[in-house]
Every structure is written in structure tokens, then in C-alpha cells.
Amino acid sequence: MCDGPLYDPAEVARLVRDQQYEVPTDALVRWLANRNIDVTDKIEELLTSLETHGDFVKQLPLDDEKYAGRIGDVYRVWSDEDEDEGCPNDWYVKFFIENGLLVVVLSCKWWDAPQW
């Protein structure tokens, strides 16, 4: 693995804007919904702003059996929207791109929040 992201943030943003993404984790959807956060809006906001509001953290081998052998990118992304609402404004986002065509979002939570 190298020091930078595996996936081009501009390509991630393009795919997300074209609705070419999925959130396969029910726990992620529940976590956001339980905090009255619109899943679609938040994921689209964060993943389309990686270049301007995100800091690449690391590449991460995925250990889930379903995604074994794939590598995810992890970012810390800042959201101006959340600061206005009194919520933490830095987010942990983990994703990979499947076959160059689909962004698969595996994690999207406040930076310091425990994993579900």
C-alpha cells in the first residue's frame, strides 16, 4: 500500500453525483437515522467534498468476508453543515470502488464515535 488514496477523490465525487454508490451496511443506515441525519444527503455531501473538505488518512485492507482482498480508503471529512447544528463536524468515512463503477460506502460516522 502507498501513502496516498487508492481511489481518485474526483472520480469518487463523479460516481456519487451520478448516483453510482451503495450503502450495504444496515448498521450504518441505522446509526445515521437514529441521529436524524439523512443518509443520502450526508453521504453525498461528504463523498463529493473529499478534495475540498477531506484529509486522506490511510488505505485499509477490508477484513469483512464479503469484501476480502479489497482495499478501502479512509478519510476524515469536515462538514460545515454539522457545526451549525451543534454536532461534531468531522467524520470518519471508509469506502472502496467496485469494478471502477460503484462506490461502496462501508462506514460514515462522527470521527470519535465508536463503531456500531
N, C-alpha and C positions, 0 to 999 in steps of 0.2 A: 504494500500500500504506500501511497505517496503522501506528501504533505498537504496537498490541495484536494478540493472536491472531485469526486469521480464524475459527477453529473454537472453539466453546464447550467448555472442558475438561469440564464436567459432561456434555455431550452425547457427547463422546468416551468418557468413562468408561461411560456408559449403553450405548452401542453395543458397547463391548468386553465389558462384563459379559454382554450378550446374545449374545456370540459373533459379532457382526457386524463382523468385521475380517478382513483377509488380509495375508499377508506374501509378496509376489510375487517377492522377490529371493532367489535361491538363495545368493548370496554372504552375505547377512545371516544366513540359517539356518546356513550352514557356519561363519561367524565365531563365532556363539554356541555351536554344537555342539562346535567344536574346543576350546572353553574349558570344556566340561562344564556349560554353562548351558542349562537347559531353556527352549527357545524360547517355548513357550506361557506358562509361568509368568512369565518375565521380562517379556515384552511386556504381559501382563495386569497385572502388578504396576505397571509404570511408567506405562502409559496410564490406569490407574484412579486414579493418585495425582498427576496433573498439578496439581490445585488445592492439594494439601497439601505436596507434595514437589518441585514443578516450578517453574522460572523460565522464562517465555517469553523467547526470545532474538530471534527475527525471523520474518517471513514470507519465504518463498523461492520465486521462480518456478522451476518444475521444468523442467529442460532436457532430460530424457530424452524421446526422440521419442514414446514411448508415452503420456507424461503432459503433453506440450507444452500450454501455455496454462493449466495448473492452478497453483495456489499451495499450497505446503506450509507448515505451521507447524513451527518448530524449538524444542525445549525442552531445557533442562539439568535433568535429574531426578535426585534423590538417592535412593539405595536403602539403607535400614538393613541389609537382608539381606547385602549385599556386604561391608560393613565387618566383620562378624563372620567372614567367610570370608577376610579378608586381601586382597580385591580392591579396585580403585578403586570408590568408591561414587557417583561422579557419571557420568551417562550422557547421550549425545547421542541425541535421538530426533527423527526427522522423519517426518511423516505428512500426509495430506490426507483429506478425507471425499468419497467418490464419490457424487454424486446425493443427498446427505443421508442415505444408508442404510448406507454401508460405510466403515470406517476402513481406509485403505491405508497400511501401515507400510513406509516406504522405507529407514529407517536406524534402527539401535538398536545402539549400541556405547559402550564407555567413552569419556568425554568427550575424552581426549587421544589415543585410539587413531587411527592413520592409517586412511583409507578403504580398503576392500578393493580 
